[in-house]
Amino acid sequence: MHRRNLLLAAPALVVARAAHAAPPAREATNRDHGIASSGPFEIVARFDGPGPSGIAVTQGRIFVGFPRHAINHKGATLAELKDGRLHAYPDAAQSLPSDRPPATRLMSVHGMTTDARGRLWVIDDGKLAGQPLAPGAAKIIGIDPATDRVFARIILRPPTLLPDSHMNDLRVDLTHGAEGTVYVTDSSFGLSPALVVVDVATGRQRRVLATHPSIQAERGFMAVVEGRPLVFDPPAHPPAFVWGGVDGVTLSPDSGTLYYSPLTSRRLYAIPTALVADFSTTDAQLARNIQDLGEKGVADGLATDAKGRIYTTNFEHDAIFRRNADGSFDTMVHDPRVLSPDGIFVDGNMVYCTLGQWNRLAGLNGGHDLRVPPYYLIRFPTDTPPAVDAMKVTPG
């Protein structure tokens, strides 16, 4: 039936059903599945210092990023978690604050990932709270955990880098380019987001899709954060929740598809990497090949497992969802402690996620810092182990 005819028929349906009383409620209160905790997870680490953001695991080693763009802290901006303690990585000279030139040290590590060879890659957004972005500060860094040495250092420069750039997250594709291609999300500290594409071998770089709707923060967007309805409506009202353009990014298992999403949006997009990695492809050609995969909730970080399932953080629901291959969703974790789930990473059959309480920052709450340490790093299984029947005899 045509939609208009359905609408015209709706009043008759309502009248026909009005004669039947609703059954009495069986519960004293609403059975809201969004209230109770769900999904198994464990706390890997508690951090009492700076809030964590990026997370990556490779060769059994755990790496965590602590950006300085919101709080210019004095701790390590990149650290390895060993025996429950944080160790500046790759060394104190590069990870701790110093007077060294910005291009030669880590300023503010945000997103991180690994490539198909198990090497660690981080995006240094270069921003220190209260200071302008210094030349050489924003960069892509590749570190080989086998030697703990930096093997790639690609400085991001104008016109790829803008004064209000926020180089937020990255993924590395070794199937395109002589030494690989890096896709970076510039979510922007202002209103100028874009995807950034970098060829590792040459350092060649460019901004793409800067004006496309799939990259932009949605004006008039409302998020419900810790029970408060908050609307993104600059310049009429200053933002009261973490906001931005393209932010979450992840690759398909074969690196053939790039998935991405703006922070201030509920939609998920996909585009072939063969087109994005090709510097001869125009924005118009890229735009024609973007696929809108529908809603996935308000996500910060995205990650993909070996089966192509996408894990998406959700700061409205204190949760982490999973988008399955058929487009259906599962709630993997939901808990009041899952505040501002941010960086997310899949290592084998385990998913790691940092919880930074970013929506409680002073800049979003009238100058009052509402964060309550500790901040957490959690993990949970990609698949729930099968139930064990104690009454059933097992072979052998």
N, C-alpha and C positions, 0 to 999 in steps of 0.2 A: 504493500500500500504506500502511496506517496506520503511524504512526511506531513504535507498540509492536511491530507485526509485523516491521518492519524491524530493530528491535533484537533480537528473538528469532531472526531469520534470520541475523544478523551472525556468530555463532560458526561456522555451517556454511560461510559464505563464507570465513572465515579458514582453516578446516581444508582446504578445497578448494584454496586457493592456497599453502598451506604447503609443498607438494611441489616447488614451482618455486623454484629459487635465484635470488636477485637478480643482475642483471647486474653485472659488475665496474665499479668507478668508473673513469671515463675521465680524470678530472682528479686532480692531486696533492692539491688542497684543494677545499673547498666553493666552488662558483661562486655566491657570495653577491653579488647585484647591489646590495646595500645598502652594500658596502664601497667600490667604485670611484666616483669622481666622475662625474656625468652632467648633461647639460643645459648649453647655452651661456649664460654670463652674463659681464658685465663689471663691474669695480669703478668706480663713478662717483666715489666720494670715500672717503678714509680720515680718520678723526677720532681724534686723540690725546688730546683732552680728555674732556668728559662723553660718556656713551653716548647714542646717538640712539634715538628711539622713533617719533614720528609722521613721516609723509612725505606730501607732496602736490605735484603738478606742475600748473601751469596757465599757459597762454600762453607756454610754453617756459621758465618760471621754476620753480626747484626750492626748496621750503621744507621745513625739517627741524625737528622738536621735540626738545628736550633737557630732560626732566622733572627736577625737583629733589626728588621725594618719597623717593627712595632715597639719593641723595647731594645734599646742598645745595650745589651747585657755584656758582661765581662767574661763569660764562660766560652767554651769551645762552640763554634758554630757548626762543626762537623765532628762527630764522635763515634767511636766504636764501643759497643756495650760488651764488656767482658767481665764475667764473674760478678755481675750485678753492679759494676762500676763503669763510669764513662771515662774514656781515654781520648784525648784530642787526636784527630785523624786528618791527614796522614801523619802529622806531627804537630807539636805545640806551636812551632814557628809559623805554620801556615793557618792553623785553625783558631788560635787565640788572638785577641786584639794586639796590634803593634803599630809601629810607625813605618812599616815597610810599604812600598807603593801598592795601591789597590790591585794592580794587575798581577802582583806576585804573591798574593795571599788570599785567603777566603774571607769575604766580607760578611755575607748573609746568605747561608745555604738554605734553600727552600726545598723544592722537589728533588727527588733522586730516583734512580732506576738502575737496572743492570742490562747488559746486552746479552746476545746469545752465547757469548764466550765467557760469561760470568764476571765481566769487568764492571766496576762501579762508575756510574756517571751522575754528576750533580749539577744543578743549575744554581749558580750564585747570583741572586737578584741584585747584589751590589749595594743595596740601600741600607743606610744606617738611620735610625729614627731621628728626626729633626734635622737631617743634613741633606743637601742636594746630592743627586747621583753623580759620583766622581768618575772621570774618564778611566777606563780600564777596570772598573769595579764589577760590572755585569759581565758574566762569562760562563762558558760551559767547560767543565772539568772532567776528565776521564782519569781514573786511578785503577791500576792493576793490583788487586789484593794479593796476588802471588808475590809481588815485590814491594808493595806499599809505596809505589812511586807514581807520580803524575806522568801520564804518557800523552795527554791531550789537554791543551789550554787554548780555548778559542774565545778571544775577546769580542764581545758584541758592540758594534759601533753604529753611529748614525749612518744612513737613515733607518737601519733596522732597529736601532735603539732610540727611543724617544725620551725626553726629559721626565715624563711621568710613567715610563715603562715599569711593569712589575713582572719580571720573568719568573713564572710561577712553578711550572712543572715541565717535565720532558720525557720523551721516549726515544730510544735509539734503534734504528732499523739498519741491520747489516746487509740487507738484500738489495739495497740501492746505493750507488756511489762506490768508488774504489775502496774506501775505508768506512763506509756507512753514512747514513743521514740522520740528523737529529731534528726532532720536531719539538718545538718549545711553545708553550702557551704564555703569551703576554696578556695577562688579565687586566693590567693597567691600574695604577694608583689613581688615575683620572678616568676619562671616558674615551680612551683610545686603544682598545684591545686589538689583537691580531694573532694569527698563527705565524711563528717564525720558523723558517726552514734553513738548516745549515748543513753544508757538505763538509764532512770531517777532513777529507784529504786536502782540500784547498782552502777551507775556512770561508768559502763563499756563502753569503747569507742574504735572506730577503724576508720581508713581511708579505703575507698573503691574506686575502679575504677580510681586510680591516673594516670594510663597510658592510659586510654581509650580515644579515639578521642572526644567523646561527652563531656568530662570534660575539654579538653585543649583549650587554645586560639589558633585560627587559624592563622598560619604563613602566611604572605603576605596578610592578611585581610585589605581591604580598607574601611574606613568610611568617609563620607562627613559630616563634622561638621562645622556649621555656614558658609557653602559655600566652605570650604577648603577640598580638597581630601587628606586624611592622611592615611598612610600605616603602619601597625604593622609589623615591620621587624627587631627585635633585633637579634644580637647586631649591625648589620650594621648601623641602625638608631635608636636613642632614641625614645621611644614612645611619640607621640604628642597629644594623646587623651586618655581618660580613658579606660584602657584595663585590661584584666584578664581572668582567666579560669572560671570554673563554678561559677555562681553568683546568678542569679534569681532562686527562688525556690517557689513552691506552691503545695498544696494538692488538690485532688478532694474533693467534699463535704462529701463523705463517708470515706475519708482518705485511700482509697484503692489504689490510684495511686499518685506517686510523680512525678511532672513535674519539669524540670530544664533546664537551658541554660547557656553556657559560655557567659561572657560579650563580648568577641571578637569573635562573631559568629552571624549568623542570624537564627540558627536552634533551634527547640524546641524538647526536648526528654521527654520520660515517662518511668517509671518502676514501677512494683507492689511493694507496701510497705511491703507486706508479705515477700518478698525476701530480701529487703534492711534491714528490722528490724531483720532478722534472722542472728545471728552472726556466724552460721555454714555455711552460703552460701558463696561460693568462688567468687572471682572476675570473673572467667571464667563463672560461672553460672549466675552471674548478667549481664555480658556483653551479653549473649545470649538472655536475656529478655528485653533489652533496645529497645524501639520503637522510631524511628525517625519520628516525626510528621510534618516534613517539615519546611519551612521558616516562621518566624514570625517578621522579622525585627531585628534591633539591640536593644536589651532590656537590661535594668539594673534590675528593679524590676518586679516581677510577682505576681498576686493575682487572686483568684478564687471567683466567687459569688455562691450563693446557687443553681443556675441552671447549674453549671459546666462550665461557660464561663470564659475564662482566659483573664485578663487585662494585657497588656504588655507595658511598657514605651518604648519610642524610641527617643534617643538623636540626631539622624540624621535629623529627621523631626519635632522636637519640638512638639511631639505628644504623645498621648496615644491611642493604638489600643485595640480592643477586638477580641479575637478568639472565634467564636461561636462553638456550639457543632458539627455542620456539617463541620467544618474546614474553613468556610468563615470568613472574617474579616470586622470589622467596625471601622471607625475613630471616637473615642469618643470625643477627644479634640485635637485641633491643634491651636497653638498660638505662636507668637514670644516670649512671656514671659515664655513659657514652656521650659526653658533651663535646660538641664541635669535632666530630670525627674528621680527620684531615688526610694525612698521607696514608696510602694503603698499598700493600704489596703482597703478591702471592708467591710463596716459596714451596714448591711441591704440593703437598696436600694441606698446607697451613696458610692462613691469611693473617697478615700483621696490619695493625692500624694504630696511629697515634691520636691521642685525645688532648687537644691543646686549650680548650675553653676559650677559643678566640672571640666568641660572641660576648664575652664578659669583659673585654678590654675597655679601658677607661675612655678611649676615643669614641666608643659606641654607646657609652652609658653616662653621658653628661660629666665626664671627667673622673668618674669613680671606677677604680679597678675592682671588679667584682669576682675576679678569679680566686679560686681556693685550691692551692697546691695540696697534695701532689697531682701532677699530670701523669697520665698513664700511657703505656704501650701495651696493647692487648693482642692476643691472637686466638684464632678459632679454626676448626677444621673445615675444609671445603665440602666435605660430605660427612654426615653423621654416621658413626659406626653402627652396624646392625645390632639390634637388641639381642641379648643373650638369654635364652630360655634355660633357667636353672634345672628344669624338670626333664630336659631333653638330653639323652645320652649322646656324647660326641664320639665319633669314630676314633679308635686307638686309645 
